[in-house]
Amino acid sequence: MTNARYSANAVLLPGRMLLIVGGRNTAVLPNGYVLDPELLDLENPTATWQVLAPHSQGRAYHSFALLLPDGRVLVGGGQRLNQTLPYYHAQIFSPPNLFAGPRPMISPGTDRDVTYGGTLTVRMSTVPPAGIGSFELIRPGSVTHSTDFEQRLVRLAFTPGAGPNEFVITAPATPDLAPPGWYMLFAVSGPAAGQRVPSVAHFVLLQ
């Protein structure tokens, strides 16, 4: 990364991007807070870290960062000034691809239950001009001490469906690839690097 840091949080974003937020570059409080998030495009093997708009508050030990269903990231918590005075407020970060073009929209009428190795017909209310580049399952997060034990992104195979603006996705074959439970299903617009715009998530139950 551009900024060395520890006690930071890493968040997987739809479109296969990795966001790093918060952290410090020194153990001496209250100094060393790194305010600049950084973004890495995992689709581009030659990509370098992109420095993004800074936070207004330092976030380090005991902070958290969670992907929200609308594609934004909730960042909060963290210790400040000394070891006993935490932050009791949060900020919401909007990744730049949310502003890169029109967003796909998954119809709320799409089913929510999907079985291992099975298929699910996804009905789209809106398909942007760039088309649909991918469907991705992202497991809702569970963060503590800069570690999110629940993070997982699974890209799904898909084919056109029988009706207009319908797609048939294939679920992971086994729990080894995706443990059972609730996932956020994102439709992501076409394949142009840096322009992959996600839908708002549709929650599905994989079992």
C-alpha positions as CSV (number, residue, x, y, z in Angstrom):
1,M,0.0,0.0,0.0
2,T,1.0,3.6,-0.3
3,N,0.7,4.0,3.5
4,A,2.1,1.5,6.0
5,R,-0.5,0.8,8.7
6,Y,-1.7,-1.6,11.3
7,S,-5.0,-2.0,13.1
8,A,-6.6,-1.3,9.8
9,N,-9.7,-2.9,8.3
10,A,-10.0,-4.6,4.9
11,V,-13.3,-4.9,3.1
12,L,-14.2,-6.9,0.0
13,L,-16.3,-4.9,-2.4
14,P,-18.6,-6.1,-5.2
15,G,-16.8,-6.0,-8.5
16,R,-13.8,-7.8,-6.8
17,M,-12.1,-4.8,-5.2
18,L,-10.4,-4.5,-1.9
19,L,-10.8,-1.5,0.3
20,I,-8.4,-0.7,3.2
21,V,-9.5,1.9,5.8
22,G,-8.1,3.3,9.0
23,G,-5.1,2.1,11.0
24,R,-2.0,3.8,12.4
25,N,1.6,4.0,11.3
26,T,2.9,4.3,14.9
27,A,2.1,2.9,18.3
28,V,2.2,6.3,19.9
29,L,-1.3,7.6,20.6
30,P,-2.8,10.0,19.5
31,N,-0.3,10.2,16.6
32,G,0.0,8.3,13.4
33,Y,-3.6,7.9,12.3
34,V,-3.8,7.1,8.6
35,L,-6.8,8.9,7.2
36,D,-6.5,7.9,3.5
37,P,-8.4,4.8,2.4
38,E,-6.8,2.8,-0.3
39,L,-8.4,0.6,-3.0
40,L,-7.0,-2.3,-5.0
41,D,-8.7,-3.6,-8.2
42,L,-8.4,-7.4,-7.8
43,E,-9.5,-7.9,-11.5
44,N,-6.4,-6.1,-12.8
45,P,-3.1,-8.1,-12.1
46,T,-1.0,-4.9,-12.7
47,A,-3.1,-2.6,-10.6
48,T,-1.6,-0.5,-7.9
49,W,-3.2,0.9,-4.7
50,Q,-5.4,3.9,-5.3
51,V,-5.5,6.6,-2.6
52,L,-9.0,7.8,-2.0
53,A,-10.7,10.8,-0.2
54,P,-9.7,10.9,3.5
55,H,-11.8,10.2,6.5
56,S,-12.3,13.1,9.0
57,Q,-11.5,10.9,12.0
58,G,-8.7,8.4,12.8
59,R,-9.8,4.8,13.1
60,A,-7.5,2.2,14.6
61,Y,-7.6,-0.4,17.4
62,H,-11.2,-1.6,18.0
63,S,-12.5,0.0,14.9
64,F,-14.7,-1.8,12.3
65,A,-15.6,-1.5,8.7
66,L,-18.6,-3.3,7.2
67,L,-20.0,-3.6,3.6
68,L,-23.6,-2.3,3.5
69,P,-26.2,-3.8,1.1
70,D,-26.1,-0.6,-1.0
71,G,-22.4,-1.0,-1.7
72,R,-21.2,1.7,0.8
73,V,-19.0,0.9,3.7
74,L,-19.8,1.7,7.4
75,V,-16.7,2.7,9.3
76,G,-16.8,3.3,13.1
77,G,-15.3,2.7,16.5
78,G,-11.7,2.8,17.4
79,Q,-9.7,4.2,20.3
80,R,-8.5,7.7,20.5
81,L,-6.2,9.8,22.7
82,N,-5.7,7.0,25.2
83,Q,-6.5,3.3,25.7
84,T,-9.9,3.9,27.3
85,L,-11.6,6.6,25.3
86,P,-13.4,5.1,22.2
87,Y,-15.3,6.8,19.4
88,Y,-19.0,6.5,19.7
89,H,-19.8,7.6,16.2
90,A,-19.3,6.3,12.6
91,Q,-18.9,7.5,9.0
92,I,-20.1,6.0,5.8
93,F,-17.7,5.7,2.9
94,S,-18.9,5.6,-0.8
95,P,-16.5,3.7,-3.1
96,P,-15.9,5.5,-6.4
97,N,-17.4,2.9,-8.6
98,L,-20.9,3.8,-7.2
99,F,-20.6,6.9,-9.3
100,A,-19.2,5.4,-12.4
101,G,-22.5,4.9,-14.2
102,P,-26.1,3.6,-13.9
103,R,-26.6,0.8,-11.4
104,P,-28.2,-2.5,-12.1
105,M,-31.3,-3.2,-10.1
106,I,-32.4,-6.7,-8.9
107,S,-36.2,-7.1,-8.7
108,P,-37.5,-7.6,-5.2
109,G,-39.5,-10.5,-6.6
110,T,-36.4,-12.6,-7.1
111,D,-36.5,-15.7,-4.9
112,R,-34.4,-15.8,-1.8
113,D,-33.7,-19.5,-1.4
114,V,-31.0,-21.3,-3.3
115,T,-29.4,-24.8,-2.8
116,Y,-25.9,-26.0,-3.4
117,G,-25.3,-26.7,-7.0
118,G,-28.8,-25.4,-7.8
119,T,-29.9,-22.5,-10.0
120,L,-31.7,-19.3,-9.2
121,T,-33.5,-17.1,-11.7
122,V,-32.6,-13.5,-11.1
123,R,-35.1,-10.9,-12.4
124,M,-33.6,-7.5,-13.1
125,S,-35.7,-4.3,-12.9
126,T,-32.9,-2.4,-14.6
127,V,-30.0,-3.6,-16.8
128,P,-27.5,-0.8,-17.6
129,P,-26.2,-0.2,-21.1
130,A,-22.9,-1.9,-20.2
131,G,-24.9,-5.1,-19.4
132,I,-24.2,-7.5,-16.5
133,G,-20.6,-8.5,-16.1
134,S,-20.9,-10.7,-13.0
135,F,-23.1,-11.9,-10.2
136,E,-21.4,-12.2,-6.8
137,L,-22.3,-13.5,-3.4
138,I,-20.7,-11.6,-0.5
139,R,-21.2,-12.9,3.0
140,P,-22.3,-10.3,5.6
141,G,-19.4,-9.3,7.8
142,S,-18.6,-9.8,11.4
143,V,-15.7,-7.6,12.5
144,T,-13.5,-7.4,15.6
145,H,-9.9,-6.2,16.1
146,S,-9.4,-5.5,12.4
147,T,-10.4,-9.0,11.4
148,D,-13.6,-10.0,9.6
149,F,-14.0,-13.7,10.0
150,E,-17.1,-13.8,7.8
151,Q,-15.8,-12.1,4.7
152,R,-16.2,-14.2,1.5
153,L,-16.8,-13.2,-2.1
154,V,-17.9,-15.9,-4.6
155,R,-18.3,-15.1,-8.3
156,L,-21.2,-17.1,-9.8
157,A,-21.6,-18.6,-13.3
158,F,-24.7,-17.3,-15.1
159,T,-26.6,-17.6,-18.3
160,P,-29.4,-15.5,-19.9
161,G,-32.8,-16.5,-18.6
162,A,-36.0,-17.3,-20.5
163,G,-37.6,-13.9,-20.1
164,P,-36.4,-10.4,-20.7
165,N,-33.9,-9.0,-18.2
166,E,-33.6,-12.5,-16.6
167,F,-30.5,-14.4,-15.7
168,V,-30.0,-17.9,-14.3
169,I,-27.2,-18.1,-11.8
170,T,-25.6,-21.3,-10.5
171,A,-24.9,-21.6,-6.8
172,P,-21.6,-22.9,-5.4
173,A,-21.4,-26.7,-5.5
174,T,-20.4,-27.4,-1.9
175,P,-20.2,-25.7,1.5
176,D,-16.4,-25.8,1.1
177,L,-16.8,-22.9,-1.3
178,A,-19.4,-21.0,0.6
179,P,-20.7,-22.0,4.1
180,P,-24.5,-22.2,4.5
181,G,-26.3,-19.0,5.5
182,W,-27.4,-15.6,4.3
183,Y,-25.5,-13.8,1.5
184,M,-25.7,-10.5,-0.3
185,L,-26.2,-11.2,-4.0
186,F,-24.9,-8.3,-6.1
187,A,-25.3,-7.8,-9.9
188,V,-22.3,-5.9,-11.2
189,S,-22.4,-4.0,-14.5
190,G,-20.1,-4.7,-17.5
191,P,-16.4,-5.6,-17.5
192,A,-14.6,-2.3,-18.1
193,A,-11.8,-2.0,-15.5
194,G,-12.7,0.5,-12.8
195,Q,-16.2,0.9,-14.0
196,R,-17.9,-2.1,-12.4
197,V,-21.0,-0.7,-10.8
198,P,-22.9,-2.9,-8.3
199,S,-26.6,-3.2,-7.7
200,V,-28.1,-2.9,-4.2
201,A,-27.8,-6.4,-2.7
202,H,-30.6,-8.9,-2.8
203,F,-30.3,-11.2,0.2
204,V,-30.4,-15.0,-0.5
205,L,-30.3,-18.0,1.8
206,L,-27.8,-20.6,0.7
207,Q,-28.4,-24.1,2.2
